[in-house]
Amino acid sequence: MTTTQARPPAAAPRTVATARTRHALGRVLATLARSVAIFVPVFLVATFVTFALRSLSGLSPARIQLGEDATPEAIARVEAQWGLDRPFLVQYGDWLSGVLHGQLGASWTNGADISTLIGLGLGVSLSVATFALLIGVVVGFALGTLAAVRRTTWVDRAVTGFVTAISVMPAFVVGIVLVAVLAVQLGLFPSAGYVPAEQGFGAWIAHITLPAVALSFDVVADVARQLRSSLVAAYRENYVTGALVRGLSPRRIFFGHVLRNGLGPALATLGLKFPSLVGASVVTEWIFGLQGFGRFANDSAQAGDVPAVQGVLVVSIVLVVAFNLVVNLVLARVTPASQRGV
């Protein structure tokens, strides 16, 4: 009498892999659906409010082009050329249709295409903001991890004090110091201007380093503090105690349990940092002579160029939603709670 040993079906590993793939795809689709559900109403409300404020403020291209002493007939003629004599909802609908086709309109001040103007400034600001975010993430993660691993020691106190000090230093003050020391006295970096990456990678990096460092201080402080707090909290969890009892090494405990569970809050912080770096760098761009997105937004607002301000608003909303979508997808991939569907 012969006996046969039962073997697991060969399709079992494929079934498990397929289930995991479907689960991951489901998380991605759910994240995309939530982002779209947030983006659509925010976009409609923000743009509608902007149009309403323009109507209430009395701003007009005729006032900009003809001056305050223009006759009512001349004002009416210019406004008719721009289509401002039509009903408000019709104007809003036409503008929204153009935005959906990638057209942001023309500037009231010079008639230039707003998409082109924003594209020129956005390339500068994205370069600086991306480099600043990279510096902030690397340095902030290093400091936050060091403080958490050496918690309650002098290293932890030194890192906390350093992070607190740089968090209260305005970017424009840091920028002035960097220009005075590293550009003027030492001559290590150019003091102003911008060179596109297409004209030379070295020159491009040299021109964006100082403004990126000036903007990165706030990112370093927020990431380091948030990561330190979340890692210290993770060290106190029961699964870490269980790992210690099982005899796992400190390195394995940190990378396998503490870091993955404590990474979420620090990553979520980045979702708010990148768009703010792009839009809130007006003073830094003035210091370093950069014609970026923030400076363009400030100049447009001061000139009363409503179409340009509306274009800035559209791009800002897209940046916020897009970067938060990327952060949410990363969170869904790296954090254990999200992988369990929590």
Secondary structure, DSSP 8 states (H G I E B T S, - for coil): ---------THHHHHHHHHHHHHHHHHHHHHHHHHHHHHHHHHHHHHHHHHHHHHHHT--HHHHHH-TT--HHHHHHHHHHTTTTS-HHHHHHHHHHHHHTT---B-TTT--BHHHHHHHHHHHHHHHHHHHHHHHHHHHHHHHHHHHHTTTSHHHHHHHHHHHHHHTS-HHHHHHHHIIIIIIIS--S-SS----GGG-HHHHHHHHHHHHHHHHHHHHHHHHHHHHHHHHHHHTSHHHHHHHHTT--HHHHIIIIIHHHHHHHHHHHHHHHHHHHHHS-HHHHHHTT---HHHHHHHHHHHT-HHHHHHHHHHHHHHHHHHHHHHHHHHHHH-HHHHTT-
